[in-house]
C-alpha cells in the first residue's frame, strides 16, 4: 500500500482513500487478466476467477469459483482521527 500511496500522492497531491486503492486493484487485476483471456466476457470472467495470490495495493487476494474475493481482513480502531491495526485475520476464516 505504501508504494501505491506514495505514487498516488505525487500524482494527485493528496492521500488516497480506500476506494482509490480498491479501484486501482480492480483495474490492475483486469489488466492482468486480459492477456490470458480472449475476447468474450465468459473468458475474461474465467481468467479473473482463476486469479490466485494477486498482490495489490490493498493486500494479497484470490477469487473462488463464484467470483468472491478472498483476502485478509484488517480490523482497525480509529483514535483521534488515526487508524490503528488491531488484528489481521486470515483470508479463509
Number of C-alpha atoms within 10 A of each C-alpha: 11 9 8 17 17 14 13 18 12 11 9 9 10 11 13 16 10 11 9 16 18 15 13 16 20 13 11 15 17 15 12 14 20 15 11 13 17 12 10 9 10 11 15 18 15 16 19 23 18 14 17 14 12 16 13 17 20 18 16 14 17 18 17 13 10 7 14 10 15 17 19 16 14 14 12 13 12 10 8 5 7 8 11 12 10 11 11 11 12 11 13 8 8
